Amino acid sequence: MRGANVAVLTGAGVSTDSGIPDYRGEGAPVRTPMTFQTFLASETARKRYWAGSHLGWRTFAAAAPNSGHRALADLEAHGVVPGIVTQNVDGLHRRAGSSHVVELHGGMDRVRCLTCGQHYARQAIADRLADLNPLVDLHAAIRPAPDGDVEVDDIESMAIPACTVCGGVLKPDVVFFGEFVPTDTFHAAASLVRGADTLLVAGSSLVVNSGIRLIELARRRRMPIIVVNRGVTKGDGRATVKIDGGTSETLTAMADALLR
């Protein structure tokens, strides 16, 4: 990594020390996230999603960047890291100070109308949901999840806001299961990898196809690949170096060594 431009790909493991659970790490509960097709299919499904997402947003909004996020921001500020590709939707890289962040799966802090494309700040929609549903959390069993969702017991009385421009369906500006990463977003991520000398993967099990495509791009270009993750990943066989450890302490140690 010394003297190299290091592109970074991060996953949920980078944010676990900020209190946001991992999808697939050891001890993670088995979950069946709502698919995009289910979200579109019925208002009941959308009520269920927004009830959980409204409560789960509190976890995301309260989370703070950890030492791993800050280490990557320092490496970018000193010219070691040209940018970060992240599979996370928590926005913590941006809040840590990283300026070139490609969010493969979008950001939970934004909401988009599926009809007219109008964008909203997530907090503005959270405020509208709170006004419409002042008692919703009295019926909830709050169990945070990596995508800002929670389990909710009763959604029958849940009211969900519509787009104020066209009355269309609102959806967090994230890629649901059953959706594809937007083409221009993936091209931006691939361009970042192509322009680097080394690829560092941190906190991702690389189960999601978009991550594997990027690590395969690096392998075809004969770039050194460093994987930092607790446990096995699908990229271990392609890695030049595999570090089985926590991302916060490992990224901090890397930054300390490279920026001396």
N, C-alpha and C positions, 0 to 999 in steps of 0.2 A: 504493500500500500504506500510505502514511502516514495515520494516523487511521482505518484500516479494520480490520475483523475479517477475517483472511485464513485461509480454510480451505486445507489443504494435502493434495495427493494425491501420494504418492511411489511410485517403482518401483525396480527393481533397480539403476539407475544411481546411486542414493544410497549404495549399499553397496559399490560396486566399490573405493572407496578403503579399505575395511575388509578387502579381500582376498577378497571373495565375488564370483565372476564374474557378468557380465551374461548374460542369455539371448540378447539380440538385438543387442547392440552390435557395433561394428566389430571383426572378428576372432573373434567368438564362434563356437564350433564348432556345427555342425548336430547337434541332439539329438532323440531320439524318447522323451520321458519316458513312464513307465508310466502307463496310464490306470487309472481306478478299476475299470473292467470287467475289465481284465486282472488287477489285484490280487486281485479277488474270485474269479476263475475257477479258480485252482489254487494249491496250496501251493508248487509250484516257483516260480511267479511271485512269491509273497510272500517266499520265501527269497531270490530274486534282489534284490528291493527292499530287504529288511532288511539284507542283506549290504552293499550299497552305502550305504544310509542310515546304518548303524552307523558305517562308516568316515568318511563325509562329515560326520557330526555333530561330529567332532573339529574340522573347519574352522569350523563355526558356533560351537561352544562357545568356541573360542580367539579368535574375531573380537571386536574392540573397536569401539565407536562412533567415527566419525570427526568431523571438524570440522563437516561438514554436519548430521549428527544433532544435535550439540551446539548448533549455531546455531538449529535449529528448537526445541529444548528451551528455549533462552533466550528466543526469541520467544514461546513459550507462557507462560513464567514472567512475562513482562512484559505479558501481555494482548493481544499482537498476534495470535497464533494461538490460536483457541479449541480446536483439535484437529487431529489428523492422520489421514487415511485412507491406509493403505499396502497395496500389493499384495505386499509382502515378507513372508517367513515367518521372518526371522532374529531378530526381537525386539530389534533394535538401537535402535529409537526408545525403547522402554521403558527399556532399559538406559542410554540417554543422559539420561534424566530426564523425558521427555515423559509426562504422566499421562493425557491423553485421546487414546488411540490406537485406531482401528478397524482391525483386521487383516482385510482383505477375504478373504484366503486362509488365515487361521488362523495358527498358530504352531508351528514345528518343535520348540519346547521343551516341547510337551505331547503326550501319547498318549491315544487314546480307544479303548475297546472298542466294536466295531460291534454287539455283541449287547445288552449291558446299559447301555452309556453311561458306565461307570466311567472316570474320568480318572486319569492318572498323570503324574508329572514325567518328562520325557524322559531325564534323567540316570539315574533309577532303572531305566528300561528298558535304557539303554545299559550299565549295570552288570550287569544280568541277561544281556544278549547277550554281554558280554565273558566272564562266568563260563561260559556255555554253549559259547562258541566261542573259546577262547584262542589258536587258531592261524589265525583267519580272515584276518588281515592279511598272513600269509605268502603267500597266494594272490591278493593283490589288486594291481591296478595303480591307484594312487590318483590320480584326476583329478577334483578338486572341481568341483561344478556349483552353480547358483544355488539349487536346492531342497535342498541338503545331501546330494545323491546323489553316487555315484562309480561308475566301472565296476569290476566284479569278475570275475576270470577263472573261479573255481571255486566253486560254491555247493552242490555235491552233499552235502557233509557239514555244511552250515549248519543249526543248530537255532534256531528262533525261539520266543520265549516266548508263552504264552497269557495271557488275563486270569486273574488270581488269584481273582476273584470268581465268574465263571461259566464259565471255560474258553473264552471266545469269542476271535475274531480281533482282534488289536490293530492299530491304524493311527495313524500320526502325525496330530495334529489339524490337518491342512491340507487344502485343497481340491485334489484331484487333477484332472488333465485328465479330462474326462468327467463331472465333478461340477458342481453349481451352487453359487454363493455362497449361504449360508443367507439366507433372506428377512429375518430380523430383523437380520442383520449389514448387509445392503445398506440397509435402512431407516435404521439408525443412521448409515451413511455419508452417505446422501442428506439426512438431517436436519441433519448438520453443515454440508453445503454450503448448504442452504437458509437456515441461520441466519447465514451469513457475507455479507460485502460483496464479496469478491474471492476468486478461486480461483487458487492457485499449484500448478502441476504440476511436479514435480521428478524427473528421472531415469526417466521412463517413456516408452516408445515408443507407449503407448496402443493396442497391438494387442489386448489383452484386452478383451472386451466390457464388463466391469464399469467399467473406467476411462472408456471412451467414453460410457457412460450418465451418469456423473457430470459429465463435461465438457459433455455436451449439456444436462443439467439446468441448469448454470450459464449456458450460452448462452441458453437459453429465458428465464431470469430476467434477462437483459441484464447479467450480472455481468462485470466485467473478468476476463480469463483470461490468466495469465502462464505460459508454458511454458519450462522450463529443461531442456535436454537436448543431449547431443552427437549431432548428426545429425537426420534427419527423423523426425517423429512423425505419427501419424494425426490429432492434434489441431491441427496447425499452422494449418490453414485456419480454425479457430475461435478462435485465439489473438489477444488484443489486442496482446500483446508476446511475441515468441519470442526467447529468448537461447540461442544455440548455444554451449554451454560446459559445463564441469564443474560438478557440483552442489556439491561441497565448497567451492570458492572462491567460487562465486556466492552460495550461501546465507550464507556467512560475511560476505561484503561487504554483503548485504542487512541482516543482523542488525546489523552495525556502523553502517550508515547510519540504521537505524530506531531504534536504542537509544541514540544519542548523547544 
